[in-house]
Each structure stands twice: as structure tokens, then as C-alpha cells.
Amino acid sequence: MAQHVSYRQPPKQRVRPPVPNTMDPNQLFDDTSASQPPQPASYTVQGIDVGLPINSFLSEPVADFAMAYGTTIANQGKDIVHKELNRFVSVNKLKYFFTVDTRYVSKKLALLLFPYMHQNWELGYRVDSRLTPREDFHANAPDLYIPTMAFITYILLAGVALGIQQRFSPEVLGICASTALVWVIIEVLALVLALYLISVHTDLTTFDLIAYSGYKYVGMIITILGGLLFGRDGYYVALAWSSCAIMFFLVRSLRMKVLSSTSDGVTSHSSRNQLRMYVTLAVAAFQPLIIYWLTVHLIRELSKKPHMATTKGDIDLVNLMLDRWQDKETGLDEAKNMTYNVLLNFPDKNNPNRVAVVAPNGTELFKSRIKEVNYTKDQLDPDVVQPFAAFAPAGECKGRLVYANYGTMDDYQHLNKTINLNNTIAIVKYGGTGRGDKGINGARFGVSGVIVYTDPADINDGKLSDKNETYPHSWYLPPSGVERGSYKSNFGDQLTPYYPAKGYTFRQAVSNIKGLSPIPAQPIGFEDARQLICGLTGDKAPEGWQGGLGCTYRLGPGFHNESSFADSHVTVSVHNKMEIKPSDNVIGIIRGSVEPDRYVIYGNHRDSWVHGAIDPSSGTAVMLEISRVLGKMVKEGKWRPRRSIIFGSWGAEEFGLIGSTEWTEEYYKKLIERTVGYINVDIAVFANATLRANGSPAVQSVVFDAAQQVTVPGHQDLSVYENWKKYSNRTSPLHGVIPNMGSLAADSDYAPFFHYLGISSMDISYTYDKTKTKARIYPAYHTAYDTFDYASRFIDPGFTSHQTVGRTAGNVLLRLADSAILPFNIRDYSEAIEQLYQAAKEEFNTELSNHNISLDPLHSAVTKLKEAADGLHVRISEMQDRSASPLKLRMINDQLMLLERSFLDPMAFPDKLYYRHIIYASQDSAVGTFPGLADAYQRATVEGGSWDDVRKHLTIITHTLESAASTLEAVI
């Protein structure tokens, strides 16, 4: 707080209170200053100060975010004028004065009307007398003028950015109205400022006022109209004109004698301060142009071209990742690409896959689309792959059409009660079971082919029309949109299970691959599905099978007599080809300073089915920004993590998690011994309502701690943690009401790390409010509409949620990499296992007792694990500081790190590739308990299986939990 000073002091000196984590702004251009960098704050884990320099990461500016994935001009300008955002590192010298704070601007403008409030509002100034308006302006004109000039420039560019949006859509017109209102306010204030400048007899003349207003008004009108009417080209022309006008006005305005001497001849501002003002004015004018250039040049880099695995677009991104991670100023210690020769599956460009309706005389009455309707030029890109089901076998099948709901075993069993399914074609909805299982299940009942579509009731909240309901008018899937995907049950390269797909590796025959659909399958859009389903005859489908196509769903087989397809058959023609192709992972490394042999791995896949702006480029952008920030600090010698950090850009994930699986196979022994944890950010932003995290119970505490330190975009008083808890929560016996963190399935690259290697893993993203939509995922998922236009307009306008995910995931990364004691609370694991036991007891205990099977040994093992976890927690809590010997720290950390591995049993699931985690392996049963026990119980009670299998899995679980408990006990 500034001191109250007598009015008989020498002429006042400007003393601005320092911004946190920045140098004194008065020394910004003082080369002789000896300012020291701010000391980073630390944080605690389980009550222990682990000394993590969290501020050095959380406050880094996100300006380069546009280079990684991007934002719109309007929101980039908003980020610049809003200093209250959680930035990654403290601003550097020039950026302090290039940044404009709207509150500061408002305060300065208010001083024009209420100059005598100077004492109350500017405690950082030391004054020698009450100031007349002229004297007040004389000392503070740069402060009044600079932020006003810069702020108006940013508002101008915010309005101009409308030109690159969808022309005249309701959303854009709404933004236009909001921008116009802001302009009215700014113009009134600017006019007051200009009149005031003239009234105090400066060299700013009436001509300057006209030029000043002219470039703003005319520039604003021309740029907005030019952008809206002529697109980007019009925007370029108008922006160039505005830039020239700005420079003309700057030349005139720099003649102001606002830095003249005071009445007693003492100069109040030095030449250094004059230079500061001049440079600031110039940059304030040019910065929006620079930002726009960065945005246009780099914002679409990740999603501007389709980049399906091994295609040219994918290879280009491999080189981009290498360039970024090998950069001399912001790169990592090491970056390399690693190639695997893997089995992939592609459609035949010259012989497209089709679904057709064929009349008895051979006439084709209907053919499915081979391309989605183009609403933007993105869908016209020649590299957009036609809709296909990867790994569906080539072939042509013909038969009567039946409707089989989601294609689960239960669905086919229901149909088989009344319909002979032999040689039929089944049309099924996405969801309910895996893509590949829809064909595998159908083949067991004699179905010869499968057609798959996305039902509007499951993805669009019933919206059907692209005239005013679906994209490009909203986020909903257009009628022709088709979800592509991999139709296989197992992940990794199918020819080399458990071994990396290198040149020396033995490859099994394609005919020996398990988990592939034996019958042809082809996805279509719901506009095509409507013609087929709404023409079906037969019994009405059950109420739970009805959908959103606007007709009554019937089971078939075949079409009713009123249909134009009466007596016709459906054909499915698939021409996919298997190929072994080289696919690259890109690996970036920051070596640890204390424990370089302990790894924290952060990964995201790079390939997409089409443009992939959301899946996966949103996650790739976040990873690039995090790695840039950390790499910059490493290159500048400001920071190096305690443990090594490995970034992984995985290839061919869309074909079944291939790149990450092959890498874990190649480095199996090293990774299983040395890896602390794995952070996965695949789709960083599904939507912009709340954080969503899935993970091992071991990582729950570190994710919660990170979420508590990051604020929600636009709500500086609301943490990500509290917002998350508002949308999704549960009651924990240990912690009370907490956010609900889900468990890990196997639908992204965490699967081989977690299920195969037993590495504590997590998947972090931002998602939508599930009370407002029934969409099972964002609607453009895996279609040709997952583009930058779609992402910037409907998923995360302004990309603020991308930044929030980056801050949260980056916070977690630093905690894992830098904390002396790993931030795992293993009591969370014992709590989760207790809940699994209670579910088994409630669901199974009665029937188990009837077969003389007791859960008592399992309960004893659960109790033993809880006691061991509590004991280790106490020992960690007793370590009051970090003065413990390195060996003791290593011992404790190994117990924390290796707990997850103790839940692996390679013999527990012999029929499931890579699944070895007895707590969270995949399961068929809907009961939320230990997967092996749940499936064995289901087989025994429903399918007539052996109860000995139940006894076997109870033994596996009990033994595993007792062994896990022993790893947590005090080391002898």
C-alpha cells in the first residue's frame, strides 16, 4: 500500500504497484536493473511441502496457443486484455506494457470525469498538491492514451474476426450486436478523451481528432463488411487499409508534447519512459495484425488436411511434431520418430463400398452415399476417406433386411425368437457394444452382413434437418454424416500380439487373427438409414428399440408392400484391403535432474479419420503447448524436472491403439520398472461445460489437487474442481462429496499402459452438460464434419476450455514429475476396492452361498489391503519435510508406484489380449464389481457355465489383493 505523503514533496513520481510474478515495470527498460526472478510457490502433498515450482508453469502466457491449435481473433484479443486469466508464466518485460487491462482502462477514463479522485484511486502515485485537470493529464496522458489506443484496436479486430465466421448465421449476428454495443460505449469514451486532450492545449489538433475517429469508424465498417461479404480476401484488404490508417495516426499522435517539463523545469518522465511509450504504441497497433497472421498461418496446421494413419497428412504432422520438439529455443532435450510396420485396412478408392436395395429384376432402387454432403470446403478435400468400417472383411452379401437395435447378443437373441436370421442383413445403431462385436454377434446367428448408422435419438437429441437444425447451424450431426471406426475387438497390431511390429518380428497369418468381424460391415448416414428402416415390415420393435428417424421402427424381415422397396433385397458390398504399412510414433524427452530413471509419460495420438479437429487435434494442441512451455524453461536454464518427462505422439490409434501398444511392447521391461504414471489427453474438449477425468483410483488425489488450482474460463472465483463437482459428483466415505472420476475402459492410448503394464493412468478432457443433451459423444465424431470450423463455432468458441485442460493436465504433469513424494493417495484405492467388494456381496452372495462359495476370504483380503494403505499413509504423513534420505524417499515412492503393478495377473484372462488388471479388466457383465468374478458368475447363472470358474476367479482376486497389501507394508 502506498504511503500518504505531504503535499510539499518534489514533483510526483509514478510508482505502479508491481504485478505478481513480474519485474518492477519501472525497470522494464532499465538495463542496469538487477531484478531477480520471482521465487516460485510450492505446494503440499498429504500435508508435506514437496517444493514444486508450480507458479513457474501455471502463469506462462498462452499466446502461442494459437500456434498449436488456435483461437479466434476475438477471443485472442479477449485473452490479451484480460490479465486475470491463469497464465502459464509471468509476463516478460515488453509484454507487461503490451497487455491491456480493461479495469485499468476504465479507471483511467473515469479520471477524465473525476480528476479529483486521483488520490483515492492511484495510491501508487506520490503527489505534491491536489492536481488541476490539466496537471493530472500532463502527468498521466500516456497512461490514458496507451491503453485506450490498444483496447480500441483489439475491439476493432474482435469485430473484424466476424468476417471469418459462418456468414450471417444467428450466432454471428448475435456477436455483431454485442460488438456494436461495446463499440458505442468505447466511442463515447474515446470522444470524451479526444475532446479532453484538445481542451488542455496539447499538440493534438482537431485534424488529429478527425483522423483518429475516421480510421476507427471507416476501418470498422470496411473491415466487417469486407469480411462478411468477401471472406478472408476482403478481410485482408480492409485490414491492410486499417493498418495504414493506424500508422498515419500514430505518426501524428507521437507529436503530442505530453512528456514536457513541469512548471519548475524538472522533467517528470525520462527519455527511457518516452521510448517505452513509443514502442508500446507501435506494438499496440501492430500486435493484432501479428496475432492474426499467427492464427491464419498456424491455427489450422493440425486439422487443415485429413491425416489418416500413414497418409501424407499424417507424415506431415510427424515432421511438424519433430520440428516443434527439436526447436532450439522451445524444444525438448531429445526428439525422435519410431517406426512400426503394422497391419492396417483401407477402402478401395476406385471401387467404393456401398449399401444398395436391389429389386427382383436386378434394378438398383437405392444406393447409399459414398461422400458426405459438403457444407464447407473441408468436405471437398480429395483426401477425405470415404466412409468405411476398418478391418471389416471384403465381400458382397445379399439378403432380407432386419432391424437389430444395437447388435448386442441380447438384441440378436430377441430377434432370433421370431425371425430366422440366416442370410439376413442386419441394420444396427452405433452404441451398446463395440463396433466389431456387432458383426461378430450377428454372425453367430447366421447374419451375413451388417449396416451400421448413428441414430438421431442417440446423438442429435432428435434433430434431423440440415436446413436449420444440424451442422452448419448447430453442433448436431448432418443427415449424411457417417461415423468411421475400427471394427475389431483387440488393440495393437493384429499380426504381432505382445511383440513390437519390427522387421525381425514373426507375423501370424491373417486367418489366425481373433476379434475381427467375419462378415462384411458398412456404416451409413441416418438419411440413408431412414429410407431402409422406415420401409421395414414385420412386428413393431420394442419400445426401447425405437429411435429418432420419425417413423415406427419394425423388425422385418424385408420391406412392407407400400414401400417402394417391396420384395427387394439389400446388398452390402465391401472392398476393403489389408496392408502392412509403416506408422510412426514421435517421442520427445526432457531428462530428469534427480531421478532420470523415473518416467512420467504424457501421450496423445496424432492420426484421425478425416480432419480430426477435435479427435485428436484438440489433444495434440494441448500437448504441444505444454511441451513448448516446459521446453522453453529447460532451454533457458530456468527449470528441469526431478523425474524424466516423455511425450508421446502415437500413430495409428484410430485403427486400434496401435502406436502406443507397439511402443509399450518394445520397451516393456523398461517401462514396467520405471514409469511413475501416464497422462492421456486424446479428445481434449468434447464441449465446454466441465472437466471430465477417468483414471486409476491412485491418481484421483493428484487430479483433484490440480483441478482445485485452475479456474473455470470466465469465472475467476470458481475452480475447475468445484465446477466439476457441480456437474458430476459422488459421496466418498473418506472425503465426503467429491467429483465423480470414472474408471478406465480401453478406448484410447492409456489402455496398454494401464491394462498391460499396470501403470497408474488417467484420461483428462472437458465435456458437455449431460442434463442438456443425450448425445453419447460430440455429434461430428469420426465424420467429415470434425473440422476447425465445427470446433471453433460449436465445441469451444474461443478455445478457452482447451486452455483449461492444458493448465489442468500440465499441473498434474508437474506434480508427478517434480514432487519429492509421489502425489498418490493409496487410501483412495482401498476405498474403491471396498466398493467393488460390497457390490459383489449385494449381487452374488445369496447364490454363491447356495453353491457353498464364501466371500469371507475376499473380505479378509480387502480389509488387509485397507490396513496396509492406512499404514503407509501414516508413514508418509510422519515425514514432515523433504530432509529424508534419498533412499527413503525412493523406497516410499517405489511402493506408491508399484501398487498398480501388484494388481496384474497374466494368467487371469487367457482369452483377452493385453488384459491383466484384475480390478479393471474389460467385462461382459453389467455388475460393477471385479470383472473376472462378474463374468464367471454370469456364465454360471445365465449361460450354464461351471461354478468352478467362479471359485477360480475368487481365488485370483483374493490372492492378488493379499499380495498387493504386502507391497504396502513397512519394508523389512
Order of alpha helices (4+ residues) and beta strands (2+ residues): beta-beta-alpha-beta-alpha-alpha-alpha-alpha-alpha-alpha-alpha-alpha-alpha-alpha-beta-beta-beta-beta-beta-beta-alpha-beta-alpha-beta-alpha-beta-beta-alpha-beta-beta-beta-alpha-beta-alpha-alpha-beta-beta-alpha-beta-beta-alpha-beta-beta-beta-alpha-alpha-alpha-alpha-alpha-alpha
